[in-house]
Amino acid sequence: MTINYVSMINKKNRSSVGSIYIIGMREVNNIYKIGMTDNFVEDRMSDLQVGNPFELYIAYQTKVPYPQATEKEIHSALAKCRLKGEWFDLSLYKPGIEIDSVIDLINIDKKKYKMVQYNGKWIAQKFK
C-alpha cells in the first residue's frame, strides 16, 4: 500500500478537513439534509432552523478529510431519493432503508484517508 500526501488546502482554497452531517426533522420521518461544513455542525443547524417550521436535530456528524468529495459521493449514491438540494427522502431509496445505511456510506469513504499531524496541522493522506 502506498500513501500519497495531499495538501491541507484544496483547489477551492477550503480546508481539507471538515464535517459531514445528517440533520433530520423531529416531526417528519425519513427526510434528512446531508451536507458538509468547515465550521461547527451545531452552527449550521442553527442557520437551517431559521424559517424551518419543524424542529431540527443532528442525527449524525463526523469529521472527514475532503468533506466536499465525501459529500458529493454520498449525494450521488442517494440521487434517487433527492428531494431538493441536499434534502433526501430515504424511503425513496429502498423500502426500509435506515439512516445507518447512509452512515455506513460515509464511513466507507472516510476510510480512504488517514488523518495525520504534520508541523502542527492536520493533513489527509490518501491510500492507494
N, CA, C and O atoms as CSV, one atom per row, in Angstrom:
chain,resi,resn,atom,element,x,y,z
A,1,MET,N,N,0.851,-1.162,0.000
A,1,MET,CA,C,0.000,0.000,0.000
A,1,MET,C,C,0.904,1.234,0.000
A,1,MET,O,O,1.868,1.311,0.761
A,2,THR,N,N,0.574,2.201,-0.869
A,2,THR,CA,C,1.322,3.448,-0.888
A,2,THR,C,C,0.429,4.578,-0.410
A,2,THR,O,O,-0.797,4.503,-0.493
A,3,ILE,N,N,1.045,5.593,0.076
A,3,ILE,CA,C,0.306,6.748,0.579
A,3,ILE,C,C,0.718,7.970,-0.227
A,3,ILE,O,O,1.908,8.244,-0.383
A,4,ASN,N,N,-0.250,8.693,-0.732
A,4,ASN,CA,C,0.005,9.980,-1.375
A,4,ASN,C,C,-0.252,11.069,-0.354
A,4,ASN,O,O,-1.314,11.093,0.268
A,5,TYR,N,N,0.696,11.964,-0.171
A,5,TYR,CA,C,0.474,13.106,0.710
A,5,TYR,C,C,-0.279,14.161,-0.074
A,5,TYR,O,O,0.049,14.438,-1.228
A,6,VAL,N,N,-1.261,14.736,0.534
A,6,VAL,CA,C,-2.054,15.759,-0.130
A,6,VAL,C,C,-1.951,17.046,0.662
A,6,VAL,O,O,-1.663,17.031,1.858
A,7,SER,N,N,-2.186,18.142,-0.002
A,7,SER,CA,C,-2.046,19.431,0.671
A,7,SER,C,C,-3.181,19.655,1.651
A,7,SER,O,O,-4.212,18.984,1.590
A,8,MET,N,N,-2.987,20.594,2.546
A,8,MET,CA,C,-4.011,20.918,3.530
A,8,MET,C,C,-5.121,21.749,2.916
A,8,MET,O,O,-6.210,21.824,3.485
A,9,ILE,N,N,-4.884,22.369,1.785
A,9,ILE,CA,C,-5.877,23.214,1.139
A,9,ILE,C,C,-6.132,22.678,-0.260
A,9,ILE,O,O,-5.188,22.414,-1.005
A,10,ASN,N,N,-7.407,22.513,-0.624
A,10,ASN,CA,C,-7.711,22.011,-1.960
A,10,ASN,C,C,-7.769,23.167,-2.950
A,10,ASN,O,O,-7.472,24.308,-2.596
A,11,LYS,N,N,-8.150,22.872,-4.192
A,11,LYS,CA,C,-8.142,23.872,-5.260
A,11,LYS,C,C,-9.043,25.058,-4.962
A,11,LYS,O,O,-8.762,26.170,-5.408
A,12,LYS,N,N,-10.107,24.846,-4.227
A,12,LYS,CA,C,-11.037,25.924,-3.912
A,12,LYS,C,C,-10.602,26.691,-2.667
A,12,LYS,O,O,-11.352,27.523,-2.156
A,13,ASN,N,N,-9.399,26.417,-2.181
A,13,ASN,CA,C,-8.862,27.095,-1.005
A,13,ASN,C,C,-9.740,26.876,0.230
A,13,ASN,O,O,-9.901,27.772,1.058
A,14,ARG,N,N,-10.294,25.691,0.336
A,14,ARG,CA,C,-11.084,25.336,1.509
A,14,ARG,C,C,-10.319,24.273,2.289
A,14,ARG,O,O,-9.473,23.566,1.741
A,15,SER,N,N,-10.626,24.176,3.543
A,15,SER,CA,C,-9.947,23.220,4.406
A,15,SER,C,C,-10.151,21.802,3.892
A,15,SER,O,O,-11.223,21.461,3.393
A,16,SER,N,N,-9.108,20.975,4.018
A,16,SER,CA,C,-9.232,19.587,3.592
A,16,SER,C,C,-9.840,18.721,4.685
A,16,SER,O,O,-10.020,17.519,4.490
A,17,VAL,N,N,-10.157,19.311,5.825
A,17,VAL,CA,C,-10.815,18.584,6.904
A,17,VAL,C,C,-12.091,19.336,7.261
A,17,VAL,O,O,-12.081,20.558,7.416
A,18,GLY,N,N,-13.175,18.605,7.389
A,18,GLY,CA,C,-14.452,19.213,7.753
A,18,GLY,C,C,-15.376,18.155,8.304
A,18,GLY,O,O,-14.948,17.049,8.632
A,19,SER,N,N,-16.632,18.494,8.405
A,19,SER,CA,C,-17.623,17.562,8.951
A,19,SER,C,C,-18.682,17.239,7.918
A,19,SER,O,O,-19.130,18.105,7.165
A,20,ILE,N,N,-19.069,15.987,7.897
A,20,ILE,CA,C,-20.258,15.544,7.175
A,20,ILE,C,C,-21.334,15.392,8.238
A,20,ILE,O,O,-21.086,14.845,9.312
A,21,TYR,N,N,-22.530,15.882,7.931
A,21,TYR,CA,C,-23.611,15.793,8.908
A,21,TYR,C,C,-24.888,15.282,8.257
A,21,TYR,O,O,-25.087,15.390,7.047
A,22,ILE,N,N,-25.735,14.727,9.097
A,22,ILE,CA,C,-27.093,14.346,8.705
A,22,ILE,C,C,-28.012,15.036,9.702
A,22,ILE,O,O,-27.943,14.787,10.906
A,23,ILE,N,N,-28.869,15.904,9.185
A,23,ILE,CA,C,-29.814,16.637,10.026
A,23,ILE,C,C,-31.218,16.184,9.672
A,23,ILE,O,O,-31.599,16.158,8.502
A,24,GLY,N,N,-31.985,15.827,10.695
A,24,GLY,CA,C,-33.358,15.376,10.496
A,24,GLY,C,C,-34.361,16.348,11.089
A,24,GLY,O,O,-34.008,17.300,11.784
A,25,MET,N,N,-35.629,16.074,10.788
A,25,MET,CA,C,-36.730,16.868,11.341
A,25,MET,C,C,-37.518,15.971,12.285
A,25,MET,O,O,-37.947,14.886,11.894
A,26,ARG,N,N,-37.712,16.410,13.512
A,26,ARG,CA,C,-38.363,15.572,14.523
A,26,ARG,C,C,-39.773,15.144,14.127
A,26,ARG,O,O,-40.176,14.018,14.419
A,27,GLU,N,N,-40.517,16.008,13.479
A,27,GLU,CA,C,-41.921,15.719,13.169
A,27,GLU,C,C,-42.112,15.002,11.831
A,27,GLU,O,O,-43.235,14.634,11.484
A,28,VAL,N,N,-41.034,14.802,11.083
A,28,VAL,CA,C,-41.138,14.201,9.746
A,28,VAL,C,C,-40.156,13.039,9.661
A,28,VAL,O,O,-38.959,13.215,9.891
A,29,ASN,N,N,-40.657,11.858,9.333
A,29,ASN,CA,C,-39.795,10.678,9.232
A,29,ASN,C,C,-39.116,10.602,7.874
A,29,ASN,O,O,-39.685,11.005,6.859
A,30,ASN,N,N,-37.907,10.087,7.864
A,30,ASN,CA,C,-37.145,9.751,6.659
A,30,ASN,C,C,-36.660,10.928,5.828
A,30,ASN,O,O,-36.055,10.705,4.780
A,31,ILE,N,N,-36.892,12.165,6.239
A,31,ILE,CA,C,-36.407,13.322,5.495
A,31,ILE,C,C,-35.169,13.859,6.210
A,31,ILE,O,O,-35.221,14.204,7.391
A,32,TYR,N,N,-34.059,13.924,5.479
A,32,TYR,CA,C,-32.794,14.345,6.073
A,32,TYR,C,C,-32.039,15.284,5.143
A,32,TYR,O,O,-32.126,15.183,3.920
A,33,LYS,N,N,-31.310,16.185,5.746
A,33,LYS,CA,C,-30.367,17.011,4.997
A,33,LYS,C,C,-29.000,16.403,5.226
A,33,LYS,O,O,-28.578,16.206,6.366
A,34,ILE,N,N,-28.315,16.109,4.146
A,34,ILE,CA,C,-26.985,15.519,4.226
A,34,ILE,C,C,-26.027,16.514,3.594
A,34,ILE,O,O,-26.111,16.805,2.401
A,35,GLY,N,N,-25.121,17.030,4.404
A,35,GLY,CA,C,-24.236,18.064,3.902
A,35,GLY,C,C,-22.891,18.053,4.592
A,35,GLY,O,O,-22.560,17.141,5.350
A,36,MET,N,N,-22.119,19.103,4.307
A,36,MET,CA,C,-20.798,19.237,4.906
A,36,MET,C,C,-20.608,20.673,5.361
A,36,MET,O,O,-21.260,21.595,4.872
A,37,THR,N,N,-19.705,20.833,6.302
A,37,THR,CA,C,-19.362,22.172,6.763
A,37,THR,C,C,-17.917,22.187,7.230
A,37,THR,O,O,-17.387,21.181,7.701
A,38,ASP,N,N,-17.293,23.346,7.089
A,38,ASP,CA,C,-15.949,23.550,7.634
A,38,ASP,C,C,-16.029,24.092,9.058
A,38,ASP,O,O,-15.016,24.198,9.751
A,39,ASN,N,N,-17.237,24.433,9.485
A,39,ASN,CA,C,-17.468,25.011,10.809
A,39,ASN,C,C,-18.144,23.985,11.718
A,39,ASN,O,O,-18.128,22.788,11.431
A,40,PHE,N,N,-18.728,24.452,12.801
A,40,PHE,CA,C,-19.428,23.564,13.722
A,40,PHE,C,C,-20.775,23.161,13.137
A,40,PHE,O,O,-21.495,23.999,12.594
A,41,VAL,N,N,-21.116,21.884,13.247
A,41,VAL,CA,C,-22.394,21.382,12.736
A,41,VAL,C,C,-23.554,22.054,13.472
A,41,VAL,O,O,-24.590,22.339,12.871
A,42,GLU,N,N,-23.384,22.305,14.758
A,42,GLU,CA,C,-24.432,22.969,15.536
A,42,GLU,C,C,-24.752,24.358,14.968
A,42,GLU,O,O,-25.910,24.774,14.939
A,43,ASP,N,N,-23.719,25.063,14.522
A,43,ASP,CA,C,-23.937,26.380,13.912
A,43,ASP,C,C,-24.686,26.246,12.594
A,43,ASP,O,O,-25.572,27.045,12.289
A,44,ARG,N,N,-24.328,25.237,11.821
A,44,ARG,CA,C,-25.017,25.010,10.543
A,44,ARG,C,C,-26.486,24.692,10.788
A,44,ARG,O,O,-27.357,25.198,10.082
A,45,MET,N,N,-26.766,23.850,11.793
A,45,MET,CA,C,-28.146,23.505,12.097
A,45,MET,C,C,-28.931,24.740,12.543
A,45,MET,O,O,-30.090,24.909,12.163
A,46,SER,N,N,-28.315,25.587,13.332
A,46,SER,CA,C,-28.989,26.824,13.763
A,46,SER,C,C,-29.358,27.689,12.566
A,46,SER,O,O,-30.445,28.264,12.526
A,47,ASP,N,N,-28.460,27.783,11.590
A,47,ASP,CA,C,-28.756,28.536,10.364
A,47,ASP,C,C,-29.954,27.941,9.632
A,47,ASP,O,O,-30.818,28.666,9.139
A,48,LEU,N,N,-29.993,26.612,9.570
A,48,LEU,CA,C,-31.085,25.925,8.866
A,48,LEU,C,C,-32.409,26.031,9.616
A,48,LEU,O,O,-33.477,26.031,9.004
A,49,GLN,N,N,-32.336,26.120,10.935
A,49,GLN,CA,C,-33.553,26.153,11.742
A,49,GLN,C,C,-34.373,27.413,11.484
A,49,GLN,O,O,-35.600,27.393,11.577
A,50,VAL,N,N,-33.691,28.504,11.160
A,50,VAL,CA,C,-34.390,29.766,10.870
A,50,VAL,C,C,-35.306,29.542,9.665
A,50,VAL,O,O,-34.847,29.160,8.589
A,51,GLY,N,N,-36.580,29.780,9.854
A,51,GLY,CA,C,-37.540,29.624,8.762
A,51,GLY,C,C,-38.041,28.208,8.551
A,51,GLY,O,O,-38.918,27.989,7.715
A,52,ASN,N,N,-37.510,27.238,9.287
A,52,ASN,CA,C,-37.984,25.863,9.152
A,52,ASN,C,C,-39.067,25.630,10.201
A,52,ASN,O,O,-38.828,25.848,11.388
A,53,PRO,N,N,-40.257,25.188,9.781
A,53,PRO,CA,C,-41.352,25.014,10.742
A,53,PRO,C,C,-41.186,23.798,11.654
A,53,PRO,O,O,-41.902,23.667,12.647
A,54,PHE,N,N,-40.245,22.907,11.324
A,54,PHE,CA,C,-40.044,21.696,12.112
A,54,PHE,C,C,-38.760,21.806,12.929
A,54,PHE,O,O,-37.794,22.446,12.515
A,55,GLU,N,N,-38.772,21.169,14.098
A,55,GLU,CA,C,-37.580,21.165,14.938
A,55,GLU,C,C,-36.527,20.254,14.313
A,55,GLU,O,O,-36.787,19.081,14.044
A,56,LEU,N,N,-35.350,20.802,14.088
A,56,LEU,CA,C,-34.256,20.031,13.505
A,56,LEU,C,C,-33.402,19.417,14.604
A,56,LEU,O,O,-33.339,19.927,15.722
A,57,TYR,N,N,-32.750,18.319,14.267
A,57,TYR,CA,C,-31.808,17.687,15.187
A,57,TYR,C,C,-30.665,17.082,14.384
A,57,TYR,O,O,-30.823,16.741,13.212
A,58,ILE,N,N,-29.521,16.956,15.027
A,58,ILE,CA,C,-28.361,16.342,14.384
A,58,ILE,C,C,-28.460,14.839,14.591
A,58,ILE,O,O,-28.330,14.344,15.710
A,59,ALA,N,N,-28.692,14.120,13.499
A,59,ALA,CA,C,-28.802,12.668,13.570
A,59,ALA,C,C,-27.424,12.012,13.564
A,59,ALA,O,O,-27.234,10.934,14.127
A,60,TYR,N,N,-26.467,12.677,12.921
A,60,TYR,CA,C,-25.121,12.105,12.819
A,60,TYR,C,C,-24.169,13.198,12.373
A,60,TYR,O,O,-24.533,14.077,11.592
A,61,GLN,N,N,-22.942,13.133,12.880
A,61,GLN,CA,C,-21.881,14.013,12.395
A,61,GLN,C,C,-20.547,13.329,12.596
A,61,GLN,O,O,-20.355,12.585,13.557
A,62,THR,N,N,-19.625,13.586,11.679
A,62,THR,CA,C,-18.289,13.023,11.791
A,62,THR,C,C,-17.307,13.907,11.046
A,62,THR,O,O,-17.653,14.527,10.040
A,63,LYS,N,N,-16.090,13.961,11.543
A,63,LYS,CA,C,-15.012,14.668,10.844
A,63,LYS,C,C,-14.497,13.768,9.730
A,63,LYS,O,O,-14.321,12.564,9.918
A,64,VAL,N,N,-14.260,14.366,8.570
A,64,VAL,CA,C,-13.733,13.613,7.433
A,64,VAL,C,C,-12.690,14.455,6.709
A,64,VAL,O,O,-12.767,15.684,6.712
A,65,PRO,N,N,-11.718,13.795,6.091
A,65,PRO,CA,C,-10.844,14.517,5.181
A,65,PRO,C,C,-11.603,14.742,3.879
A,65,PRO,O,O,-12.407,13.899,3.480
A,66,TYR,N,N,-11.367,15.822,3.239
A,66,TYR,CA,C,-12.020,16.147,1.967
A,66,TYR,C,C,-13.535,16.023,2.038
A,66,TYR,O,O,-14.122,15.201,1.335
A,67,PRO,N,N,-14.165,16.821,2.869
A,67,PRO,CA,C,-15.616,16.712,3.032
A,67,PRO,C,C,-16.396,16.989,1.751
A,67,PRO,O,O,-17.477,16.432,1.559
A,68,GLN,N,N,-15.867,17.841,0.870
A,68,GLN,CA,C,-16.574,18.127,-0.376
A,68,GLN,C,C,-16.688,16.871,-1.236
A,68,GLN,O,O,-17.744,16.601,-1.809
A,69,ALA,N,N,-15.601,16.103,-1.326
A,69,ALA,CA,C,-15.611,14.876,-2.122
A,69,ALA,C,C,-16.519,13.822,-1.493
A,69,ALA,O,O,-17.259,13.134,-2.195
A,70,THR,N,N,-16.458,13.700,-0.171
A,70,THR,CA,C,-17.311,12.732,0.522
A,70,THR,C,C,-18.774,13.090,0.333
A,70,THR,O,O,-19.596,12.219,0.048
A,71,GLU,N,N,-19.105,14.367,0.491
A,71,GLU,CA,C,-20.481,14.823,0.308
A,71,GLU,C,C,-20.968,14.510,-1.109
A,71,GLU,O,O,-22.090,14.038,-1.293
A,72,LYS,N,N,-20.135,14.769,-2.091
A,72,LYS,CA,C,-20.511,14.517,-3.490
A,72,LYS,C,C,-20.788,13.032,-3.726
A,72,LYS,O,O,-21.759,12.680,-4.396
A,73,GLU,N,N,-19.942,12.163,-3.179
A,73,GLU,CA,C,-20.150,10.718,-3.335
A,73,GLU,C,C,-21.442,10.262,-2.665
A,73,GLU,O,O,-22.179,9.451,-3.226
A,74,ILE,N,N,-21.716,10.771,-1.482
A,74,ILE,CA,C,-22.946,10.405,-0.771
A,74,ILE,C,C,-24.156,10.893,-1.552
A,74,ILE,O,O,-25.121,10.149,-1.728
A,75,HIS,N,N,-24.116,12.128,-2.018
A,75,HIS,CA,C,-25.240,12.668,-2.797
A,75,HIS,C,C,-25.464,11.867,-4.075
A,75,HIS,O,O,-26.609,11.625,-4.456
A,76,SER,N,N,-24.392,11.456,-4.739
A,76,SER,CA,C,-24.527,10.634,-5.951
A,76,SER,C,C,-25.163,9.287,-5.634
A,76,SER,O,O,-26.031,8.813,-6.366
A,77,ALA,N,N,-24.726,8.679,-4.541
A,77,ALA,CA,C,-25.272,7.370,-4.155
A,77,ALA,C,C,-26.753,7.459,-3.815
A,77,ALA,O,O,-27.492,6.490,-3.989
A,78,LEU,N,N,-27.185,8.616,-3.331
A,78,LEU,CA,C,-28.577,8.787,-2.909
A,78,LEU,C,C,-29.398,9.610,-3.904
A,78,LEU,O,O,-30.463,10.116,-3.552
A,79,ALA,N,N,-28.920,9.747,-5.128
A,79,ALA,CA,C,-29.579,10.607,-6.127
A,79,ALA,C,C,-31.052,10.261,-6.331
A,79,ALA,O,O,-31.867,11.149,-6.578
A,80,LYS,N,N,-31.395,8.990,-6.231
A,80,LYS,CA,C,-32.789,8.563,-6.455
A,80,LYS,C,C,-33.757,9.127,-5.418
A,80,LYS,O,O,-34.956,9.228,-5.677
A,81,CYS,N,N,-33.251,9.487,-4.271
A,81,CYS,CA,C,-34.156,9.964,-3.220
A,81,CYS,C,C,-33.955,11.441,-2.888
A,81,CYS,O,O,-34.406,11.916,-1.846
A,82,ARG,N,N,-33.275,12.165,-3.780
A,82,ARG,CA,C,-33.085,13.606,-3.568
A,82,ARG,C,C,-34.415,14.324,-3.767
A,82,ARG,O,O,-35.088,14.142,-4.781
A,83,LEU,N,N,-34.779,15.137,-2.787
A,83,LEU,CA,C,-35.990,15.951,-2.897
A,83,LEU,C,C,-35.654,17.290,-3.542
A,83,LEU,O,O,-36.214,17.659,-4.574
A,84,LYS,N,N,-34.734,18.004,-2.915
A,84,LYS,CA,C,-34.290,19.295,-3.428
A,84,LYS,C,C,-32.994,19.655,-2.722
A,84,LYS,O,O,-32.883,19.510,-1.505
A,85,GLY,N,N,-32.028,20.118,-3.476
A,85,GLY,CA,C,-30.756,20.500,-2.870
A,85,GLY,C,C,-30.122,19.341,-2.129
A,85,GLY,O,O,-29.825,18.302,-2.719
A,86,GLU,N,N,-29.918,19.521,-0.848
A,86,GLU,CA,C,-29.285,18.489,-0.018
A,86,GLU,C,C,-30.283,17.756,0.866
A,86,GLU,O,O,-29.891,17.098,1.830
A,87,TRP,N,N,-31.569,17.864,0.548
A,87,TRP,CA,C,-32.615,17.184,1.320
A,87,TRP,C,C,-33.001,15.893,0.612
A,87,TRP,O,O,-33.228,15.871,-0.597
A,88,PHE,N,N,-33.069,14.811,1.397
A,88,PHE,CA,C,-33.323,13.480,0.850
A,88,PHE,C,C,-34.447,12.792,1.614
A,88,PHE,O,O,-34.568,12.933,2.831
A,89,ASP,N,N,-35.266,12.046,0.879
A,89,ASP,CA,C,-36.278,11.173,1.478
A,89,ASP,C,C,-35.738,9.760,1.368
A,89,ASP,O,O,-35.819,9.141,0.307
A,90,LEU,N,N,-35.192,9.251,2.452
A,90,LEU,CA,C,-34.540,7.942,2.414
A,90,LEU,C,C,-35.503,6.814,2.102
A,90,LEU,O,O,-35.070,5.750,1.658
A,91,SER,N,N,-36.805,7.012,2.320
A,91,SER,CA,C,-37.766,5.951,2.000
A,91,SER,C,C,-37.875,5.742,0.490
A,91,SER,O,O,-38.366,4.699,0.058
A,92,LEU,N,N,-37.432,6.702,-0.323
A,92,LEU,CA,C,-37.456,6.552,-1.778
A,92,LEU,C,C,-36.274,5.740,-2.293
A,92,LEU,O,O,-36.306,5.237,-3.416
A,93,TYR,N,N,-35.238,5.612,-1.482
A,93,TYR,CA,C,-34.032,4.899,-1.901
A,93,TYR,C,C,-34.280,3.402,-1.944
A,93,TYR,O,O,-34.078,2.758,-2.974
A,94,LYS,N,N,-34.709,2.865,-0.844
A,94,LYS,CA,C,-35.066,1.450,-0.715
A,94,LYS,C,C,-36.097,1.378,0.387
A,94,LYS,O,O,-35.985,2.092,1.383
A,95,PRO,N,N,-37.096,0.536,0.234
A,95,PRO,CA,C,-38.047,0.386,1.339
A,95,PRO,C,C,-37.306,-0.057,2.599
A,95,PRO,O,O,-36.514,-0.998,2.575
A,96,GLY,N,N,-37.578,0.631,3.681
A,96,GLY,CA,C,-36.985,0.241,4.959
A,96,GLY,C,C,-35.547,0.666,5.165
A,96,GLY,O,O,-34.914,0.236,6.129
A,97,ILE,N,N,-35.004,1.513,4.271
A,97,ILE,CA,C,-33.613,1.941,4.476
A,97,ILE,C,C,-33.502,2.692,5.797
A,97,ILE,O,O,-34.384,3.466,6.169
A,98,GLU,N,N,-32.441,2.453,6.466
A,98,GLU,CA,C,-32.197,3.101,7.751
A,98,GLU,C,C,-31.125,4.170,7.573
A,98,GLU,O,O,-30.316,4.114,6.648
A,99,ILE,N,N,-31.137,5.114,8.450
A,99,ILE,CA,C,-30.104,6.144,8.419
A,99,ILE,C,C,-28.726,5.514,8.614
A,99,ILE,O,O,-27.724,6.057,8.149
A,100,ASP,N,N,-28.671,4.370,9.298
A,100,ASP,CA,C,-27.399,3.674,9.496
A,100,ASP,C,C,-26.752,3.293,8.170
A,100,ASP,O,O,-25.525,3.257,8.073
A,101,SER,N,N,-27.557,3.010,7.147
A,101,SER,CA,C,-27.010,2.679,5.832
A,101,SER,C,C,-26.269,3.873,5.239
A,101,SER,O,O,-25.230,3.708,4.600
A,102,VAL,N,N,-26.798,5.063,5.451
A,102,VAL,CA,C,-26.137,6.275,4.967
A,102,VAL,C,C,-24.853,6.510,5.759
A,102,VAL,O,O,-23.829,6.889,5.191
A,103,ILE,N,N,-24.909,6.288,7.050
A,103,ILE,CA,C,-23.716,6.430,7.887
A,103,ILE,C,C,-22.639,5.454,7.424
A,103,ILE,O,O,-21.459,5.804,7.401
A,104,ASP,N,N,-23.030,4.236,7.056
A,104,ASP,CA,C,-22.068,3.266,6.525
A,104,ASP,C,C,-21.402,3.792,5.256
A,104,ASP,O,O,-20.194,3.629,5.081
A,105,LEU,N,N,-22.180,4.426,4.365
A,105,LEU,CA,C,-21.607,5.011,3.146
A,105,LEU,C,C,-20.565,6.070,3.497
A,105,LEU,O,O,-19.495,6.118,2.891
A,106,ILE,N,N,-20.875,6.902,4.461
A,106,ILE,CA,C,-19.942,7.951,4.881
A,106,ILE,C,C,-18.666,7.326,5.427
A,106,ILE,O,O,-17.564,7.760,5.092
A,107,ASN,N,N,-18.814,6.314,6.263
A,107,ASN,CA,C,-17.648,5.702,6.893
A,107,ASN,C,C,-16.786,4.937,5.905
A,107,ASN,O,O,-15.570,4.868,6.080
A,108,ILE,N,N,-17.389,4.358,4.866
A,108,ILE,CA,C,-16.602,3.683,3.830
A,108,ILE,C,C,-15.717,4.703,3.126
A,108,ILE,O,O,-14.528,4.454,2.928
A,109,ASP,N,N,-16.281,5.848,2.744
A,109,ASP,CA,C,-15.496,6.877,2.070
A,109,ASP,C,C,-14.421,7.432,3.000
A,109,ASP,O,O,-13.308,7.733,2.567
A,110,LYS,N,N,-14.755,7.561,4.253
A,110,LYS,CA,C,-13.826,8.105,5.247
A,110,LYS,C,C,-12.575,7.232,5.371
A,110,LYS,O,O,-11.495,7.741,5.671
A,111,LYS,N,N,-12.711,5.932,5.144
A,111,LYS,CA,C,-11.590,5.008,5.287
A,111,LYS,C,C,-10.575,5.129,4.153
A,111,LYS,O,O,-9.504,4.523,4.218
A,112,LYS,N,N,-10.898,5.905,3.113
A,112,LYS,CA,C,-9.957,6.101,2.014
A,112,LYS,C,C,-8.801,7.005,2.424
A,112,LYS,O,O,-7.794,7.098,1.722
A,113,TYR,N,N,-8.954,7.667,3.559
A,113,TYR,CA,C,-7.968,8.646,4.002
A,113,TYR,C,C,-7.553,8.366,5.437
A,113,TYR,O,O,-8.273,7.719,6.197
A,114,LYS,N,N,-6.392,8.860,5.784
A,114,LYS,CA,C,-5.913,8.779,7.158
A,114,LYS,C,C,-5.475,10.185,7.558
A,114,LYS,O,O,-4.761,10.854,6.811
A,115,MET,N,N,-5.899,10.624,8.723
A,115,MET,CA,C,-5.524,11.947,9.202
A,115,MET,C,C,-4.240,11.840,10.022
A,115,MET,O,O,-4.125,10.988,10.903
A,116,VAL,N,N,-3.280,12.709,9.725
A,116,VAL,CA,C,-2.030,12.750,10.478
A,116,VAL,C,C,-1.690,14.203,10.774
A,116,VAL,O,O,-2.121,15.110,10.061
A,117,GLN,N,N,-0.917,14.417,11.826
A,117,GLN,CA,C,-0.455,15.768,12.130
A,117,GLN,C,C,0.904,15.976,11.497
A,117,GLN,O,O,1.781,15.116,11.580
A,118,TYR,N,N,1.071,17.134,10.860
A,118,TYR,CA,C,2.325,17.490,10.229
A,118,TYR,C,C,2.579,18.968,10.510
A,118,TYR,O,O,1.768,19.818,10.141
A,119,ASN,N,N,3.691,19.275,11.155
A,119,ASN,CA,C,4.012,20.665,11.526
A,119,ASN,C,C,2.869,21.334,12.280
A,119,ASN,O,O,2.583,22.511,12.057
A,120,GLY,N,N,2.223,20.604,13.159
A,120,GLY,CA,C,1.168,21.166,13.987
A,120,GLY,C,C,-0.181,21.311,13.315
A,120,GLY,O,O,-1.113,21.836,13.923
A,121,LYS,N,N,-0.312,20.857,12.068
A,121,LYS,CA,C,-1.589,20.955,11.353
A,121,LYS,C,C,-2.017,19.563,10.916
A,121,LYS,O,O,-1.187,18.682,10.687
A,122,TRP,N,N,-3.325,19.382,10.807
A,122,TRP,CA,C,-3.849,18.098,10.351
A,122,TRP,C,C,-3.853,18.074,8.834
A,122,TRP,O,O,-4.295,19.026,8.191
A,123,ILE,N,N,-3.359,16.982,8.262
A,123,ILE,CA,C,-3.442,16.783,6.818
A,123,ILE,C,C,-4.045,15.413,6.555
A,123,ILE,O,O,-4.071,14.549,7.431
A,124,ALA,N,N,-4.524,15.234,5.346
A,124,ALA,CA,C,-5.114,13.956,4.958
A,124,ALA,C,C,-4.132,13.204,4.074
A,124,ALA,O,O,-3.513,13.783,3.182
A,125,GLN,N,N,-3.998,11.922,4.330
A,125,GLN,CA,C,-3.225,11.049,3.462
A,125,GLN,C,C,-4.214,10.128,2.780
A,125,GLN,O,O,-5.073,9.537,3.433
A,126,LYS,N,N,-4.095,10.006,1.477
A,126,LYS,CA,C,-4.984,9.115,0.737
A,126,LYS,C,C,-4.252,7.811,0.471
A,126,LYS,O,O,-3.103,7.808,0.030
A,127,PHE,N,N,-4.934,6.699,0.746
A,127,PHE,CA,C,-4.368,5.385,0.487
A,127,PHE,C,C,-4.677,4.979,-0.939
A,127,PHE,O,O,-5.778,5.224,-1.432
A,128,LYS,N,N,-3.719,4.362,-1.601
A,128,LYS,CA,C,-3.949,3.850,-2.960
A,128,LYS,C,C,-4.170,2.370,-2.914
A,128,LYS,O,O,-4.382,1.745,-3.953
